[in-house]
Amino acid sequence: EVQLVESGGGLVQPGGSLRLSCAASGFTFSSYAMHWVRQAPGKGLEYVSAISSNGGSTYYANSVKGRFTISRDNSKNTLYLQMGSLRAEDMAVYYCAREAPYEEGAFDIWGQGTMVTVSS
Amino acid sequence: AIRITQSPSSLSASTGDRVTITCRASQGISSYLAWYQQKPGKAPKLLIYAASTLQSGVPSRFSGSGSGTDFTLTISCLQSEDFATYYCQQYYSYPLTFGGGTKVEIK
C-alpha cells in the first residue's frame, strides 16, 4: 500500500524548533518530488515547501523562508521539515504530499498530518 | 504569487443536486489546476488534475472544466459522501497556491 506517515508534531514555545518526519512506503520514494502543505485550525490549505527527487532542488514559501529547511534521506525513505524560530502563525496541521508522477505540481498521495502547536 | 479566488465559500445542497464550484486565477494558468476533496480530520484527496482529468478511482459524477483563468468543478448528482470541503490548486508557477475552499453542507 502506498503510504505517507508524518510524525514529530507537538507543543513548542514561540521561538523554538521542531523537526517533522514523513515516512514513505509502498513506492520508490527516491523517484518522486515531495512537498509540505499546512493547514491552520479551521483554515484553508497553505503551501510550505518542496524538494526534488534527489534533494538537489528546494523551494520555500516566503512565510517560512530562512526559518524552515526541507530535506530527505532516500536511503531511509523519509522526508523531513526542520522548523525553527517558530511563531504562533506556524501552528497548523502539517501534511507531506507526493507529487503526482503524471502531473508535476499536483499531489496524488497525502499523509494523515501531524499537528504543530506553538504556544507558551 | 498567483491568487486563486474560489466561490462560493460555502453552499447548502441536497442529495441528488447538481453542484458547481468555481475558481478564478489572478493570471492565466493554462490547465495547471487541480481539485481536492477534504473531509473533517482527514487529508485532502486528489479528485481532478489538469483542470479536467479525473483521478483514478474518483466517481464520474465529478467533472472539471476550464482553462486560462476560470475553472469549474461540478458534482452532477450529489451523494451523501460528497459533503466535504473542496479546494482548487494552481501548479502553473511557484509558489503553488490554493483557493480558499468551498464547504458543501447538507441542506
Interface residues (C-beta under 8 A of the other chain):
Chain A: H35 V37 G44 L45 E46 Y47 A50 Y59 A61 N62 Y95 A100 E103 E104 G105 A106 F107 D108 W110 G111 Q112 G113
Chain B: Y32 A34 Y36 Q38 K42 A43 P44 K45 L46 Y49 A50 T53 Q55 Y87 Q89 Y91 Y92 Y94 P95 L96 T97 F98 G99 G100 G101
